[in-house]
């Protein structure tokens, strides 16, 4: 099985479920950057309210590919963001080990956005013991002339993978018939929301960054339970 996804910053649980399910996870980094998307930001909880953690970027534009964009030269955001995360989660049951993991991610020595996010996904993968192979599309495939679904199908063929798993949102873009015509089975992963205890909330808030999940749940519970809470359609 294979998945092909743009890199997201501290992505939500469904993204990690997808990575844990497949053999090959292609980091789709030579496609256009999306303003106000999830590539450089995600939500955590601060005092029970959703709060964006954002990586400041240098001259980011939807006219550039993700791997053509760089992090801000002003590194003050790192310490500021660390303080925000510490304030939000210092009473979380798994704060010490997860804060160390998070600090290792944001302290990465490199300013290319794609490389930064790929390293982050490797850190998350290793922490949770996920076996998927991570592959940067910019380094592995020369097929940018192909459009949308055709390029995804071509990547599947080049990887000798014929079962392609996409998040459920992809059902609005791609059809199973389109992929089946080229001998690739397209399936959609839909995360099942399973509430867990959160800090200072009256009711559960889903679809936050995986950082919230990691702070509040043991690795064993995440890998043995939460990562398995999805439907394949």
RAKAWO-V532975 format. One record per run of one state. SS is the DSSP state (H for helix, E for strand, C for the rest). FROM is the first residue (numbers start at 1). TO is the last residue. If there is no record, write none. Layout:
# RAKAWO-V532975
SS:FROM:TO ; SS:FROM:TO
This chain:
# RAKAWO-V532975
C:1:1 ; E:2:5 ; C:6:11 ; E:12:12 ; H:13:21 ; C:22:23 ; E:24:27 ; C:28:31 ; E:32:32 ; C:33:40 ; E:41:46 ; C:47:48 ; E:49:54 ; C:55:56 ; E:57:58 ; C:59:64 ; E:65:65 ; H:66:68 ; C:69:69 ; E:70:71 ; C:72:75 ; H:76:89 ; C:90:94 ; H:95:106 ; C:107:111 ; E:112:112 ; H:113:128 ; C:129:132 ; E:133:136 ; H:137:140 ; C:141:147 ; H:148:158 ; C:159:162 ; E:163:167 ; H:168:172 ; C:173:175 ; H:176:180 ; C:181:184 ; E:185:191 ; C:192:208 ; E:209:209 ; H:210:216 ; C:217:218 ; H:219:224 ; C:225:225 ; H:226:228 ; C:229:229 ; E:230:232 ; C:233:233
